[in-house]
């Protein structure tokens, strides 16, 4: 049952119950008056109920017009009281429902915004009534939900970054294993080739150590505190350093038409992006 229907039923009950009580009191009072008149007052006057009835009939004939006027007046008063009571209840109901409906609409609108995923628009209800605690509780819930979702998103991005860096560890490990197996199997027969293999292994080990250190840093810090050191880097020079390591492994790398410009970037991250591109080209490119 809606609030409007409950208020209408309450108002109807507020009218009917006083009317029923008044009717019961009138019946009780009338019965008691007749009993007192018959048992107490008429015997004192030496009259009986029959004599009183005859006298009443005589008086009724004399005051016939006054009786009609009294009936009309009494009925008018009763109707006026009923109309005033009904109008008052109706006005109070509408007035009260208007003050209930507005904050309810505001509260429902705020809940719908949360349901649609909008957590940046609080209800901001400022009227000091019974609805303010409910609106404040919804705003607090939305703020906590936003904080929780942001923390969850940061954690997910952090895990994705760590997973990506873990994947990047495979490339230097694969190179170290390949060159180590080449040395063990005697592929590098002369000292110059062996020295080149060892230099490549050392370079990959250094790269591996850097990746492990950065992975450890990411594991300890939040995503917002990710250790990135921006510095001015020449694009052509940085890419040439990375390409030199892959050329030492026998990969033909051509860096044509690179812009001779300087960018602000993390040297290690930029080098790792270039290394991933070259490594994927070697693995999945056309032979």
C-alpha positions in Angstrom: 0.0 0.0 0.0 1.3 3.4 -1.0 1.9 6.3 1.5 -0.9 8.3 -0.1 -3.4 5.4 0.4 -2.3 4.9 4.0 -2.8 8.7 4.7 -6.2 8.6 3.1 -7.2 5.6 5.2 -5.8 7.2 8.4 -7.8 10.4 7.7 -11.0 8.4 7.2 -10.4 6.5 10.4 -9.8 9.9 12.2 -13.2 11.0 11.1 -15.2 7.8 11.7 -13.8 7.0 15.2 -14.7 10.4 16.7 -18.2 10.2 15.1 -18.7 6.7 16.5 -17.5 7.7 20.0 -19.8 10.8 19.9 -22.8 8.7 18.9 -22.1 6.2 21.6 -21.8 9.0 24.2 -25.0 10.6 23.0 -26.9 7.3 23.3 -25.4 6.6 26.7 -26.1 10.2 27.9 -29.6 10.1 26.6 -30.4 6.8 28.2 -28.9 8.0 31.5 -31.0 11.3 31.3 -34.2 9.3 30.7 -33.4 7.0 33.6 -32.7 9.9 36.0 -35.7 11.8 34.8 -38.0 8.8 35.4 -36.5 7.6 38.7 -35.5 10.8 40.4 -36.7 14.1 39.1 -40.2 13.4 38.0 -41.2 11.7 41.3 -40.0 14.9 43.1 -42.4 17.0 41.0 -45.2 14.5 41.4 -45.3 13.8 37.7 -45.2 10.6 35.7 -43.8 9.8 32.3 -47.3 9.8 30.8 -48.0 13.2 32.1 -44.7 14.5 30.9 -45.4 13.0 27.5 -48.8 14.8 27.3 -47.1 18.0 28.3 -44.4 17.5 25.7 -47.0 17.0 23.0 -48.7 20.3 24.0 -45.3 22.1 23.9 -44.4 20.4 20.6 -47.5 21.9 19.0 -46.7 25.3 20.4 -43.1 25.2 19.3 -43.5 23.4 16.0 -41.7 26.1 13.9 -38.9 26.4 16.4 -38.3 22.6 16.2 -37.9 22.8 12.5 -35.5 25.7 12.8 -33.5 23.8 15.5 -33.4 20.7 13.3 -32.2 22.7 10.3 -29.6 24.5 12.4 -28.3 21.3 14.0 -28.0 19.6 10.7 -26.2 22.6 9.2 -23.8 22.6 12.1 -23.1 18.9 11.8 -22.6 19.1 8.0 -20.3 22.1 8.5 -18.3 20.2 11.1 -18.0 17.2 8.8 -17.0 19.4 5.9 -14.4 21.3 7.9 -13.0 18.1 9.3 -12.8 16.5 5.8 -11.2 19.6 4.2 -8.7 20.0 7.1 -7.7 16.3 6.7 -7.4 16.6 3.0 -5.3 19.8 3.1 -3.0 18.3 5.8 -2.7 15.1 3.8 -1.7 16.9 0.6 0.6 19.2 2.5 2.3 16.4 4.3 2.5 14.2 1.2 4.1 17.1 -0.7 6.9 17.4 1.9 7.4 13.6 1.8 7.2 13.2 -2.0 10.0 15.7 -2.8 12.8 14.2 -0.6 11.6 10.7 -1.7 12.1 11.7 -5.4 15.5 13.1 -4.6 16.5 9.9 -2.8 15.2 7.7 -5.6 17.0 9.8 -8.2 20.3 9.5 -6.2 19.9 5.7 -6.0 19.2 5.5 -9.7 22.4 7.5 -10.5 24.4 5.0 -8.4 22.7 2.1 -10.2 23.7 3.6 -13.5 27.3 3.8 -12.3 27.5 7.6 -11.7 29.3 7.9 -8.4 30.5 11.5 -8.8 27.1 13.2 -8.2 26.1 13.0 -4.5 22.5 13.7 -3.4 23.6 16.6 -1.2 20.3 16.8 0.7 20.6 19.6 3.3 17.1 19.9 4.7 17.3 18.9 8.4 14.4 16.4 8.4 13.9 12.6 8.7 15.2 12.0 5.2 18.6 13.6 5.7 20.2 10.6 7.5 19.0 8.3 4.6 20.4 10.6 1.9 23.7 11.0 3.8 23.9 7.2 4.2 23.4 6.8 0.4 26.1 9.5 -0.3 28.5 7.7 2.1 27.8 4.4 0.4 28.5 5.9 -3.0 31.8 7.4 -1.8 32.9 4.1 -0.3 31.9 2.2 -3.5 33.8 4.7 -5.6 36.9 4.3 -3.4 36.6 0.5 -3.6 36.2 0.4 -7.4 39.2 2.7 -7.8 41.3 0.6 -5.6 40.2 -2.5 -7.4 41.0 -0.9 -10.8 44.4 0.1 -9.6 45.1 -3.4 -8.3 44.0 -4.9 -11.6 46.2 -2.5 -13.6 49.1 -3.2 -11.3 48.6 -7.0 -11.8 48.4 -6.5 -15.6 51.7 -4.5 -15.5 53.4 -7.1 -13.4 52.1 -9.9 -15.7 53.4 -8.0 -18.7 56.8 -7.5 -17.2 56.9 -11.2 -16.2 56.3 -12.0 -19.8 59.1 -9.6 -20.8 61.5 -11.7 -18.7 61.2 -14.6 -21.2 63.0 -12.7 -24.0 66.4 -12.2 -22.2 66.1 -15.7 -20.6 65.6 -17.2 -24.0 68.6 -15.4 -25.4 70.8 -16.3 -22.5 69.8 -19.9 -22.8 70.4 -19.9 -26.6 73.9 -18.4 -26.4 74.9 -20.5 -23.4 73.8 -23.7 -25.3 75.8 -22.4 -28.3 78.9 -22.1 -26.2 78.4 -25.5 -24.6 77.8 -27.2 -28.0 80.9 -25.6 -29.5 79.0 -23.5 -32.0 81.3 -20.5 -31.3 84.7 -22.0 -32.3 86.9 -18.9 -32.4 87.7 -16.5 -29.5 86.1 -13.6 -31.3 82.7 -15.4 -31.6 82.9 -16.7 -28.1 83.6 -13.1 -26.8 80.6 -11.8 -28.8 78.4 -14.6 -27.3 79.6 -13.7 -23.8 79.0 -10.0 -24.3 75.5 -10.8 -25.5 74.9 -13.0 -22.4 76.2 -10.3 -20.2 74.0 -7.7 -21.8 70.9 -9.9 -21.5 71.8 -10.7 -17.9 72.0 -6.9 -17.2 68.6 -6.4 -18.9 67.2 -9.3 -16.9 68.5 -7.9 -13.6 66.9 -4.5 -14.5 63.5 -6.1 -15.2 63.6 -8.1 -12.0 64.4 -5.0 -10.0 61.6 -3.0 -11.6 59.2 -6.0 -11.1 60.1 -6.0 -7.4 59.5 -2.2 -7.2 56.1 -2.6 -8.9 55.2 -5.3 -6.4 56.0 -3.1 -3.5 54.4 0.2 -4.7 51.0 1.2 -5.7 50.3 1.9 -9.4 50.2 5.6 -8.6 53.7 5.4 -7.2 55.1 3.4 -10.1 58.9 4.1 -10.4 59.3 5.9 -13.7 62.2 8.3 -14.3 61.6 10.7 -17.2 64.6 12.2 -18.9 65.4 13.8 -22.3 66.2 11.0 -24.8 67.1 11.2 -28.4 64.9 8.8 -30.3 67.4 7.8 -32.9 70.2 7.2 -30.4 68.1 5.2 -28.0 66.6 3.0 -30.7 70.1 2.5 -32.2 71.4 1.2 -28.8 68.6 -1.3 -28.6 69.0 -2.4 -32.2 72.7 -3.0 -31.7 72.0 -5.8 -29.2 69.7 -7.6 -31.7 72.2 -7.1 -34.6 74.8 -8.8 -32.4 72.4 -11.8 -32.4 72.2 -11.8 -36.1 69.0 -9.9 -36.6 69.0 -7.4 -39.5 67.6 -4.2 -38.0 67.1 -1.1 -40.2 66.3 2.2 -38.5 65.4 4.3 -41.5 63.7 7.8 -41.3 63.8 8.1 -37.6 63.1 11.6 -36.4 66.1 13.4 -35.0 64.1 14.7 -32.0 64.2 14.5 -28.2 61.4 13.2 -26.1 60.8 13.0 -22.3 60.6 9.3 -21.4 61.9 6.6 -19.1 65.0 5.1 -20.8 64.3 1.6 -19.5 60.7 1.6 -20.4 61.3 3.0 -23.9 64.1 0.5 -24.5 61.9 -2.4 -23.3 59.1 -1.4 -25.7 61.6 -1.3 -28.6 63.0 -4.7 -27.5 59.6 -6.2 -27.3 58.8 -5.0 -30.9 62.1 -6.4 -32.3 61.7 -9.7 -30.3 58.1 -10.2 -31.6 59.3 -9.4 -35.2 62.0 -12.0 -34.9 59.5 -14.6 -33.5 56.4 -13.9 -35.6 57.7 -12.0 -38.6 58.1 -13.4 -42.1 61.3 -15.4 -42.6 
